[in-house]
Amino acid sequence: MRPLRLLILVASLWSIAVSAALAQDDRAPRQITFEPPRVVLTGIAFDQTITAAARPEGPLTLTVAGESYEIAPDAFSPPDDSEAVTLQATVSDVTVGQGGDFSMVLSRGDETLAEGQSTTLPAWLSILPALLAIGAALVTRQVIPSLFLGIALGSWFTYGLSISGIWFGLLDVIQIYVLEALVPPNGAKSHMQIVIFTLMMGGMIGIIYRNGGAHAIAARIASMAKTRRRTQLGSCGLGFAIFFSTYANSLIVGNTMRPVTDRMRISREKLAYIVDSTAAPLASIAIISTWIGYQLGLIEEAMGEISHSESAYSIFLNALPYNFYPIFALAMVIMVGATGRDFGPMAKAERRALETGQVIRKDGQTEDDEEEGGDELTLKEGVPQRSINAILPIGLLIVMVAAGIYVTGDGDSIRAIMGSADGNTALVWAALVSVILAAAMSIGQRILTVNETMAAWFAGLRSVLFVMIILTLAWALSAIAEDLHTASFLVSILGDTIAPAWLPALLFVLSAAVSFAVGTSWGTMGILMPLAVPLIWALMQNAGLSIEEDGHILYATIGTILAGSVWGDHCSPISDTTIISSVASGSDHIDHVRTQIPYALTVGAVALALGLVPTGYGVPWYLTLPAGIAVLFGVVMIVGRPMAERAETDKVADPQPAE
């Protein structure tokens, strides 16, 4: 009887569990929920999303700290770009004026549907985590601990400055922010795609280094680069050729040109500057790049908030001439290379390389090939150096990126295909096929054995591991900035009472500050574009300006968000592209930032004074662009100190990096 009783008991428990599950599923369609923010800033507006399984019957009320916000049933709609069956409604401009904890209650009449609790912080605290990370990185020259400190401080802030929050915030650094930086709750794949692409690129670079292909390319360029000027211009040219991706640009140009620039006694800081200046600035204005789809999506979303019908691609093209900073930055790096002149800390670094042969500062920290990859990431002795072993994999990478963009895109025109393509997926495909080709060529020609090829591939992966750690922490810090509403605080400083003519210039400063603080141009664009476009449209309407006569203000506003975001991304020590540029070039990361910032500040000042301010008052771009380039040339010639003459006498020397 006991087995029978046991069987009956198990069956009963199973039926109860199934009934409970079915009952839960039956109730699910009627559920209406919301996730309160972890923290809000006192007096700074935020948006609250309400999720429902079906459109509610009758209006809802969201009560936040005693203030009520009505939600109409027709406000619920499916989330954008989502296959979820749920509906969402967004309550905009929710503001909490009191300090401390507060409650949030969602109700329908007298019925409470959902409730939650959050806490407020003084608005100025939201900028401290980013400032701590940046300041600590500049002072200590240790990026990873600095990023960790910034994330830990911000994580504590999300607990409302409580004593217990110090401990729980520290645990959340890894459990929430680092983990979700790689695997976000919304299921987005972009970060992991970038990680995979970078690792695969590192593996391919390891193979073409070991099989002699990269050295053969360097030798060919070196044979044409008889002077330091030609070498710098050759590096710029290679950067322009790989315009489609900031990551591919930095990894390929930095690693390929490093042996050539070392031989010509060009400092690693200078190479990192060239690499960084032909990465994000070029990709951000290229009509075929991994950036274009994201930019068009932001523009289209922002334009949906105003009463102006124009395609996103048309607006992007119209805004291109107002991307003053990327255009001027590209002109600046060409002028510096062509004239052989430098100023500020860069001139000091160049003199050190010329006079001592030390292409990196003594005691400078760098992820050097031998340090990271050992013998597997250097040229194998006795192998034939054939440039085809590097040209074909790199060429296939470019072709596969273009093919991947075409396959993942949709539309009848190149513009439409580019606007809808999945650039990150294309990069992953291209990197995979390219590394397979590099390995097959090495093994097929019997240059490397299978074991040697795998060792070189793994050494290449290890060479970018440092990048992956910092990238992950940078993404985590960006998430901290989002949770603390850092961008909203910075936007609130500007207010909405300024003259439309000054808004492009002020937005450049704001977007540059946000991007510098959070270390991501894409995140800054995504935060500010939906805010800036409706703002400038409202200001234009209030001032009686029309799109027909004053459309340049709208286009300049969009262009300046893109340009300002690139400036911060170009300069921030916690920016992923800045980090990759320094590591790929073999430069001390903080030295790269310190030597590049004077150039970026100069270009930014010219873009602001001679580009955006005159544009706001109607000066056409075809006058401001040449004027800005001419002024930059004057700065290089007057302030810069010549270096090329010394290099021509020392070009055959064999410089050694500092120990």
N, C-alpha and C positions, 0 to 999 in steps of 0.2 A: 504493500500500500504506500510505503514511503516514496518510492520512485514516482508513483502516480500523483501523489500530493505535490511533490516537487515540480512535476511537469505542469500541474494545474497552477501552481504558484507562479512559475515562470511565464506561463501563458497569460495569466491575469496581469502581471506587471507589464508585460509587453503590450497588452491591449490598452492599459492605462497610459503608457508612454505614447502610443500611437494616437490615442484620443486627445491627449494633451497637445501633441504636435499639430494635429488637425485643427484643434480649437485655436491654437496660436496662429496657424496659417489663416483660419477664418477671420480672426480679428485683425490680422496684419493690414488688409486693404483699407481699414478705417483709421489706421494710425496716422497721426500728424505729429511730427517731432521737429526739434531744432537742436543744434549743438552750440551752446553759448561760447563766445570767445574766451580764450584762456585769461586774457587781460585786456583792458581797454584804457585809453588815455583820457585823463580828465579834460573835458571840453573839446575833444577831438572826435568828429563824427566817424561812425563806422557802419558797415552794412551787415545785416543779419539775415541769413538764409533759413527759410522754413521749408521742410520736406513733407510731402503728403503722398500716400499711395494712390489717392484719387482726389478729384476736385472737391473741396469741401462744400457742404451745403450751408450757405449763408456766410456773412462776413466774419472774420476773426479779429481778435484784438491782441496785440503784443504789448505787454506792460513792462517797461524797463525803468527801474528805480523810480516808480511812481508816474512816469510819463507813458501815455498810451499812443499806440500807432495802429491804425486800422488797415486791414488786409482784405481786399475784395476777392471773391472766388475766382474771377477771371484773371487775377494776377498770377495764378499758378500755371506753369507751362513746363514742358520737358526740358531738362538741362541741355545746353548747347553741346553738340558733338558727343552725345551720349546715347547709348542704347538702353539705358535704364528705363524701367516702366514707371518710376516715380515722377512726381511733379515737384517743382520748386517755385517759390516766390521769394523775392528779396525785398526786405524793408531797408530803405536807404536813409542815410543821414540820421542814424540813431546816436544820440549824444547823452552822456552821463556827466552831470556837473558836480556831483558829490564825490568825496574820497572814500576809500575803503571798499568793503564788500557790498554788493547789491544783488537784488533778485530779478529774474526775468520770468514772466508768466505768460503763456499763450492760452487764450480762452475763447470760448464761443458762448456769448451770453453769460450765464452764471456757471457754466461748465468749464472746469480747468482741463485743458488738453495736454499740456506739457509745461514743465517749469525747470529752471536751472539757476545757477549762481555764477557770478564772476567777480572780479575785483578791478579797481582802478589804480592807475599809477600817475604821478606827475608827468606831463607830456615830455619834458626835457630828458627824462631818464631813458627814453626809447633810443636815443642816439649813442648812449654810453657804451653798450657792448661793441658796436662797430668802431668807435673811437678808441676803446681799450685795445682791441685787436690790432688796429692800424698803428697806434702809438707804441705798443709793446713790440711790434715787428720792426719798427724803425729804430727803436732804442736797443733792443736785444739782438736784432738781426737773426732771430729764431722764429720762423713763420709758424711752425706747427704748434709750439706751446702758446704763442700769441693768439692764434685762432681758437685754441681750446679755452683760453682764459675768457675771450669774448663770448664764446658760446655758453660757458658755465655761468658768467654773469647774467647774460640774457635769460638763461633757463631759470635762474633764481628769481629774476624779475617776474616771470610768469606765475610765481607763487605769491605775488604781492608783498615781497620783502619780508616774509615771515622767517623766523629762526629755523623752523623745520624745513622751510623751502630751500635752505642752503644745501641740506643733504639730498632731498628729493630732486632738486634741480641738477645736482651733480650726477645723479643716476640717470636723469633724463637726457643728459648730453649724448650718451651712447644709445640708450634704450629707445629714445624717440627721435632726436634730431639727426644723429649720424645714420641710424638705421633707415629712417624715412628719407634721408637725402639720397640713398641708393634705391630704396623700394618705397616710393611714396604711397600713401593710403589710396589715392585715386587711381592707382595702377598705371601711371604714366611711365613710359619706357625710355624717355629721352636721356636721363642721366646714366642709366645702365648702358644705353647704346653708345654714349660718349666714352664710358669706361672701356667697353669692349673694343671700340674703334681705336682708342689710344693704346690699349694693350697690344692689339694686332699690329698697329703701326710700329710700335716699339719692337715687336718680334720681327717684322719685315726689315726694319732698319738694322737690327742685329745681324740678320742673315746677309744683307748686301754689304755690311761693313766687313763681315768675316770672309765673304767670298771675293772681296776686292773690288766689287762694282762701284761702291761709293767713293773709294779712293781713286778709281779710274776717272770718274766724273770730276772729282776735285783736281786731279792732275790736268785734265783738259782745260778746266776753267783757269787753273793756275798758269798754264802755258800761255793763255791770252791775257791773264791779269799780271802784267809786268810791273804795275805800280799799285800802291795802296788805293788810289782813286778807282782804278779799273776793278779791283777786287771788290770794293764797296758797291760800285755800280753793278757788278755782276751778281752780287748778293741781292741787291734790289730787284734786278731783272728776274732772278729765279723766284723771288717772292711775288712779283707781278704775274708770273706764269702760273703760279699755284694760287689763284685768286678765289677759288670756289669754297674754301673752308679755312677758318682760322687755325684749327687744330692740325690739319694736314700741312698747311703752310708753315707753321712754327716747327713742327717735328721734322719735316723734310729739309727746309732751308737751313735751320740751325745745325742739324747733324751733318748735312752734306757740306756746308761751307766752312765748318769749324776748322778742319785741317788746313784749308787754304788761308783763312784769315790768321791762323796761328803762324803759318810760315811767313806771312807778310807783316807780322808784328802788329796786327790789329787787335785791340783789346777785346776780350769776351764781352765786356759791357757794350762796346760799339756794335758787335755782331747781334747781341740781344736787342739793342735798339732798332737795328735794321729789320730784324725778324718781326719784332712786335709792331713796328710801324707799317709793315706791309701785310699784316694779318687782319686784325679787326677793322682798321680804317678802310682797307680795300674791300673786304667781304661785305661791309655794311652798305657800300654804294654800288656794288656789282649787281647787274641785272640778272646774272646767273650765279647763284651762290646758295649755300645752306642757310643763309639768313633771310632770303627773299620771301619764302613762304610765311615765316613767322611775322615779318614786318607787314606783309599784306594783310594777314589775318588781324593784326592789331588795328591797322588803319580802317579796315572794313568794319570792325566792331565799333570803333570810335565814331565813324561817320554815320553809323546807324542811330546815333543819339542826336543828330542834328538834321535839319531839313535842307540837305544839299545832296543831290543825286549825281555822283561821279564815281566811276569805277576806282577800286583801290589801287590798281596798277597805274592808272592815269594820275592819281594823286601822288603816288610814289615817284613817278617820273617827274612830275611838276615840282616835287619837293627836293629832288636831287641837287639842283644848283644851290640850295640853301643848306646843304650839309657841309658847311664851311670847314668845320674842324677836320673831318676825314680827308677832304680835298687838300687843305693846307698841310696836314701832317704828311701826306704822300709827297707833296712838293718839297717839304722841308727835308725829308730823308734823302731825296734825290740831290738837292742842293748841297747838303752836308757832304755826301759822298763825292759829288762832282768837283766841289771846290777844295776838298781836303782840309776844311776848317772845322774847328770845334771850339766850344766854350764851356765854362763851368766845370763841374766834376768830370764831365766826359773828356775835356781837354787834359785834365790831370791823369785820367786813366790811360789815354792815348800816349802821353809822354812817358808814363811808366812802362808801357809795352815797348815803345820805341827804344828807350834808353837801357832797359834792363832785360828785355825779352820776356818779362813776366806778363803773360796775357791775362792773368787774373791776379787780384790783390793778394799779397802775402797774408796767410791765415784766412783767406776767403773760402767760404764753404760752397762746394759745387758737387753736383752728382756727376762726376767725371766717368767716362767710359770704363777706364781701368778700375776705378773704385767700385763701380756698381756691377759691372758685368764680368770682370776678370778678363782672362785671355780670350774668352769666347766672343767678346765684343770688340776685338781688335783684328787687324788684318792677319790672316793665317800666313805664316812664312812660306815663301816659295810658290804661292799661287799666281796664276796669270791674272793681271788686273785688266778686266774687260768691262768697259763702261756699259755694254749692252746688258750686263747682269743687274744693273741698277736702273737703266733707262726703261727697259721693258716692264718691270714690276711697277715703277712709278707711272709710266705711261698708261699701263693697264688700269692703275688706280684712277687716273683722271677720266679715262674712257668709261670705266664702270660707274663712277659717280654720275657722269652725264647720263648714262643708260639707266641707272637706278632712279634718277630724277624723272626721266621720261616714263619709266614703267610705273612708278608710284604716283605720278601726276595724272591729272584728268583735264581734258579740254581739247579744243580744236586749234589752239594757237600756242606758240611757245610761251607767251605770257601767262596763259591760263594754266598750262602744264606746270610752269615754274611756281605759280601761286598756290597750287594744291599739292605739290610733291612732298613726300616725306624725306627730307634731306638726311636725317640721322640714319634711317634705314638704308639709304643709298650708300652712306659712308661705311656702314658695317659690311654690306655686301662687297663693296669695293676693296676694303681692307682684307677680308677673308680671301677673296680670289687672288689678290696681289701677293699675299704672303705665301699662298700655295704655289704660285708661279715662281717666286723667288727661291723657295725650297726646291722645287722640281728642277729648276735650271742649275742650282748648285750641285744637286745630286747627279743629275743627268750628265753634266760635264765632268763629273768626278773631281770637282774642286773640293767638295766637302763630303764626308760620309754622312749616313743617316744620323748617327750619334752626334757628329759635329754640327750638323744642321739644327738638330733639336737643342743642343747646348747653346748655339748662337741665338736661336729663337727665344729660348728661356732667358738668356742674358739680356736680350732686348726688352723682354717683359720686365725684368728686374730694374732696368734702367729708367723705366717710367713709373715704377712703384711709388717713388717719392711724390711724383705728380699726382697719382691717384689719391694718396693720403691727403694732400693739401686740397685737391679738388673736392673731396668729400667733405672736409671741414669747412671749406668755403661755401659749399651748398648748404651745410647745416647752419652756418652763420646767416646766410640769406633767409633761411626759414625763421630764424630768431627775429630778424628784422621784420619779417612779415607778421609774425605773431605779436610783436610789439608795436606794429603800425608806424614804423619809423618813417616811411615815405609820406604817410598822411600828416605826420607832425611837420615834416619839412615843407610840404605843400601849404599847410596852414600858416606858415610864416609869411608867405607871399600875400595871402589874402586875395580878395576878388575885386579890389577897387582900383587897380592900376590901369594906366592907359594902354589900349591895345597895341600901340606902336612899341611899347617897352616889353610886352609879354614875351616875344621870342628870345630877347636877350636874357631876361630874368629866368625863363624856363631852361635856357642853356646852363646857367649857373646852378639851378636847382637839380636838373637831371645829372649834371656832372657831379654835384655833391652827393646825391643819392647813390649813383653808380660807384663812386669812390668809396663810400661808406659801406655798401653792401657787397661790392666786388663783383657785380654782374650787370652787364649792359642789357641782356635780354630781360632780366627781372625788372630793371628800371624802366625799360620801354613798356613792359606789360603793366606796370603800376601807374605810370604817368600818362601814357597815351589816352586811356579812357577818361582821365581827369582833364587833361589839357585841351583836347579838341572841343568838348562842350563849353569849357571856360572861355576860350578865345572866341567861339561863336557867339556866346552871350555878350561878351564885351563888344564885339563888332556890332551886334544888333542894338545894344544900348547906345553906342556911339553913332548910329545911323550909317554904318559902313556897309557896302554891298560887295558880294563875291565877285561881281564883274570888274569893278574898279580896284578893289582892295583884296583880291584873292591871294596876293603875295603874302599877306600877313598869316592867313591860314596855312599856306604851304610852308612858310618859314617856321611856323609853330611846329608842324609835323616834322620838318627837317631838323629842327633844333633839338627835339626830343631824341631823335636818332643820333645826332651828332654829339650832344652832351653825354648821352649814355656811353658812347664810344670813348669820349675823353676820360671818364671815370674808369672805364674798363681798361683803358690804355695805361693808366697811372697807378691804380690801386695795388698795393702789395698783396691783397687777398684776392685779386682777380685771377680767374682760371687761365685766361690767355696770357697775362703777364707772367704767371708762374711757369706755364709751358714754354714760353719764349726764353726765359732765363735758364731753365733746365736743359732745353734742347740745345741752347748755345753754349752750355757749360759755364755759365756765369754765376757768380754769387747772386742770389735773388735780390737781396736788399741793395747790393751795389748796382744792380740793373735798375731798380726803382729810383735810387738816388741820382744816377747819372741821366736817366731819361726824363725825369720830372721837369728840369729847367727847359728842355726843348718843348715838352708838352705844354708847359705854362706859357711859353712864348707864343706858340701856335694858337693856344686857346685865347690868349689876350688879343691877338690880331683878329681871330675869327669873331670875337665879341665886338671889338671896337670898330673894325673896318668891314665886318660882314653883317652881323645881326642888327646892330643899332642903326646903321644907315638903311638897311632893308626895311625896318619898321617905319621909316619915314619916306618910303617910296623909291629909294635909290635902287635901280635894277641890278640883278645879280651879275650881268655881263660887265658891269663896271666895278663892282665890289670884289669879284674874284681876282681879276688881274691886279687890282690895287693891293690886295692882301698878299698875293704872291710876290709882288715887287718889294713890299715892305719886308717880308721875310728874307728875301735875298739880300736886302740891305743890312739886316741884322746879322746874317751869317758873314757877310763880307767885312762889316765894321767891328762887330764884337768877337767873331770867331778868330782863332789863332791858327795859322797854316801849319799843317803837319806833313803834307805829302812830300815836301822837298827832302826832309830827313829820311823818309821811308825809301826813296829811290836809291839812296846809297847803302841802305841796310837790308834791301829786299832779299838778299841771298842768305841772310843769317838764319840760324836755327833756334827760334825762340823756345823757351821752356816755360810751362806754367809754374806758378809759385808752388812751393811744396806746402 
